[in-house]
Amino acid sequence: MAGYLLLAVGLINLRYQTGKSSVLTHSLILIVPGALLLASTFTDAGKKWLHTKAATAIVITCGGLLLVYSFIN
């Protein structure tokens, strides 16, 4: 769900910030991690890693920081 969240927020940011300088860079900062996280759910190694407590902590921390970044930006 975090991957979908980051993709959605990045695409919404891209659409509604049109005309602002560096909007593509700011949106890609959200879209790329979301796409990578989502892609990792399709591989066996990614699924195995995502079931660990370390992965949960990393995803929550990075996802939360990126979400805050999307609102600050």
trRosetta pair geometry for C-beta under 8 A, 3 or more apart (Angstrom, degrees):
i j d omega theta_ij theta_ji phi_ij phi_ji
1 4 5.7 -54 -153 39 40 111
1 5 6.2 46 148 -26 69 105
2 5 5.4 -51 -146 34 34 117
2 6 6.4 31 157 -16 66 103
2 34 7.5 -142 134 -120 65 76
2 37 6.0 -69 96 146 98 156
2 59 5.4 140 57 173 167 110
2 60 7.7 -117 -92 -83 148 44
2 63 4.4 -66 -159 -108 123 153
3 6 6.1 -56 -148 37 29 106
3 7 6.4 28 154 -16 63 108
3 34 4.9 123 -161 -167 55 65
3 35 7.2 119 -166 -76 102 13
3 36 7.9 -143 -123 70 109 44
3 37 3.7 -158 -87 97 100 103
3 38 3.4 158 157 -58 143 79
3 39 8.0 -179 -148 2 147 52
3 40 8.0 -169 -78 38 141 91
3 41 6.9 -125 6 -11 154 124
4 7 5.7 -57 -148 39 31 112
4 8 6.1 29 157 -19 67 109
4 34 7.2 161 -38 -169 6 112
4 38 6.7 102 -55 -91 59 120
5 8 5.9 -59 -147 38 26 108
5 9 6.2 20 159 -14 65 110
5 34 7.1 -144 73 -120 54 119
5 63 6.9 64 79 -165 129 118
5 67 7.2 -21 144 -87 122 116
6 9 5.9 -54 -140 40 30 108
6 10 6.0 31 159 -20 64 110
6 30 5.3 -162 -172 179 83 77
6 31 7.0 166 140 -100 89 24
6 33 5.7 -79 166 88 161 91
6 34 2.9 -163 91 -76 108 112
6 37 6.9 87 33 34 138 134
6 63 6.5 -108 -57 -131 114 86
6 66 6.0 14 -118 115 112 142
6 67 7.6 -101 -92 -68 75 79
7 10 5.9 -61 -148 38 26 111
7 11 6.3 18 159 -13 65 110
7 30 7.8 165 -89 136 20 88
7 31 5.9 64 -122 -133 58 68
7 34 4.0 -169 -47 134 68 140
7 35 6.3 99 -89 -62 107 69
7 38 6.7 8 -36 -28 132 144
8 11 6.0 -60 -145 40 28 105
8 12 6.1 26 157 -17 65 109
8 34 8.0 -159 10 -161 56 159
9 12 5.7 -54 -142 40 29 111
9 13 6.1 34 154 -23 63 107
9 30 5.5 -107 96 179 97 144
9 34 7.8 169 43 -63 90 149
9 66 7.9 134 84 133 142 97
9 67 6.6 -147 -80 -118 175 72
9 70 4.9 -15 162 -144 126 168
10 13 5.6 -53 -147 35 28 114
10 14 6.4 32 152 -22 63 104
10 27 4.8 108 -172 -172 80 73
10 28 7.2 92 -162 -82 127 16
10 29 7.7 -173 -115 68 112 52
10 30 3.3 -176 -81 97 98 108
10 31 3.6 -176 137 -59 159 77
10 34 6.2 -148 0 16 132 141
10 70 7.5 -104 -74 -106 54 125
11 14 5.5 -48 -147 32 34 115
11 15 6.5 31 155 -17 64 105
11 27 7.2 89 -82 -166 26 120
11 31 6.8 92 -51 -94 70 112
12 15 5.8 -58 -149 38 32 109
12 16 6.0 2 165 3 69 114
13 16 6.6 -70 -134 49 23 91
13 17 5.5 0 176 0 65 124
13 23 7.3 -173 143 -166 85 89
13 26 6.5 -114 150 117 134 102
13 27 4.9 -179 93 -100 108 88
13 30 6.3 95 25 31 144 151
13 70 5.9 -114 -68 -150 137 99
13 73 7.3 34 -148 89 134 124
14 17 6.7 -64 -125 46 14 96
14 18 7.5 49 158 -66 52 78
14 23 6.3 120 -130 151 54 104
14 24 7.0 52 -125 -104 101 52
14 27 3.9 60 -69 -121 91 161
14 31 7.7 19 -37 -47 128 131
15 18 6.5 -28 -175 -34 30 107
17 20 4.5 -56 173 27 90 131
17 23 4.4 174 111 -128 110 120
17 26 7.2 -49 100 76 163 133
17 27 7.4 -171 51 -56 127 108
18 23 6.5 -174 -97 107 30 174
19 23 7.6 61 46 -26 32 145
20 23 4.7 104 71 -63 90 108
22 25 4.6 -43 -171 39 86 118
22 26 5.8 86 129 -22 89 98
23 26 5.8 -59 -145 41 33 109
23 27 6.0 30 158 -18 68 110
24 27 5.9 -58 -144 40 28 108
24 28 6.1 28 158 -20 64 109
25 28 5.9 -57 -145 37 27 110
25 29 6.7 36 153 -28 61 100
26 29 5.8 -46 -156 22 32 116
26 30 7.5 20 150 -6 59 103
26 73 5.2 158 -160 179 134 151
27 30 5.9 -63 -163 41 40 105
27 31 5.8 30 149 -18 76 115
28 31 5.3 -56 -127 44 38 108
28 32 5.5 39 174 -25 75 107
29 32 7.0 -37 -125 29 16 106
29 33 7.7 6 166 -1 46 107
29 66 7.2 -168 137 -137 88 100
29 69 7.0 -89 121 131 129 144
30 33 7.0 -71 -161 41 26 98
30 34 6.4 20 155 -14 64 120
30 66 5.7 138 -113 175 74 113
30 69 7.4 -168 -74 91 97 113
30 70 5.7 61 -90 -82 141 113
31 34 5.7 -69 -151 43 30 113
31 35 6.0 27 158 -20 70 110
32 35 5.8 -55 -143 37 28 109
32 36 6.3 27 158 -17 64 107
33 36 5.6 -56 -144 39 33 111
33 37 6.1 33 157 -19 67 107
33 62 6.7 -138 -171 147 150 123
33 63 7.9 -165 129 -89 129 65
33 66 6.3 -136 61 -83 146 161
34 37 5.8 -55 -145 38 28 110
34 38 6.2 26 156 -16 64 109
35 38 5.7 -56 -144 41 30 111
35 39 6.1 31 155 -21 65 108
36 39 5.6 -54 -143 38 29 112
36 40 6.4 36 155 -27 62 103
37 40 5.8 -50 -151 27 30 114
37 41 7.4 35 150 -24 58 97
37 59 6.7 110 -132 -125 132 108
37 63 7.9 48 -76 -79 169 109
38 41 6.0 -50 -165 20 37 113
38 42 7.9 31 145 -16 61 101
39 42 5.9 -57 -166 27 45 112
39 43 7.5 28 148 -11 70 104
39 46 7.4 -150 114 -97 59 169
40 43 6.2 -62 -154 36 44 103
40 46 3.1 -174 180 -150 74 133
40 47 7.7 173 146 -46 74 46
40 49 7.1 -67 177 64 126 120
40 50 6.5 136 124 -50 116 119
41 46 6.0 -104 -59 121 21 125
41 47 6.3 74 -148 -81 49 79
41 50 6.8 7 -94 -14 73 164
42 46 7.0 28 49 56 45 141
43 46 4.1 88 62 8 95 107
43 47 6.8 -161 89 -8 49 83
44 47 5.8 -54 -147 36 31 111
44 48 6.3 31 155 -19 65 107
45 48 5.7 -55 -148 37 31 112
45 49 6.2 28 155 -17 65 108
46 49 5.8 -56 -145 39 30 109
46 50 6.1 29 157 -20 66 109
47 50 5.8 -57 -144 37 28 111
47 51 6.7 30 156 -24 61 105
48 51 6.1 -59 -159 27 30 112
48 52 7.8 36 146 -29 59 97
49 52 6.0 -47 -167 11 43 114
49 55 5.2 128 149 -75 75 144
50 55 4.9 -141 -121 136 34 151
50 56 7.7 91 -175 -63 57 66
50 59 7.4 44 -136 -40 87 146
51 55 7.2 46 38 50 24 137
52 55 4.6 96 63 5 87 101
52 56 7.0 -148 98 -6 49 86
53 56 5.4 -52 -150 35 37 116
53 57 6.4 37 153 -18 68 104
54 57 5.8 -56 -151 37 31 110
54 58 6.3 29 152 -18 66 108
55 58 5.6 -55 -145 39 32 111
55 59 6.0 30 158 -18 68 108
56 59 6.0 -56 -143 38 26 107
56 60 6.2 23 159 -15 63 110
57 60 6.0 -57 -143 39 27 108
57 61 6.1 22 160 -15 64 113
58 61 6.0 -60 -144 41 26 108
58 62 5.9 12 166 -5 66 114
59 62 6.3 -58 -133 47 23 100
59 63 5.5 22 166 -17 62 120
60 63 6.0 -58 -133 44 19 109
60 64 6.0 21 163 -20 59 112
61 64 6.0 -59 -147 36 21 109
61 65 6.4 17 158 -14 61 109
62 65 5.8 -57 -146 39 30 109
62 66 6.2 28 156 -17 66 108
63 66 5.8 -57 -145 39 29 109
63 67 6.2 31 155 -21 64 107
64 67 5.6 -54 -147 35 30 112
64 68 6.5 30 154 -17 64 103
65 68 5.7 -51 -149 36 33 110
65 69 6.3 39 149 -23 64 105
66 69 5.2 -48 -147 34 35 119
66 70 6.5 42 152 -26 64 99
67 70 5.6 -46 -152 26 34 114
67 71 7.1 25 152 -11 61 102
68 71 6.0 -62 -156 39 35 105
68 72 6.2 31 151 -17 70 111
69 72 5.8 -59 -140 40 31 109
69 73 5.9 31 162 -24 67 110
70 73 6.1 -52 -141 33 24 111
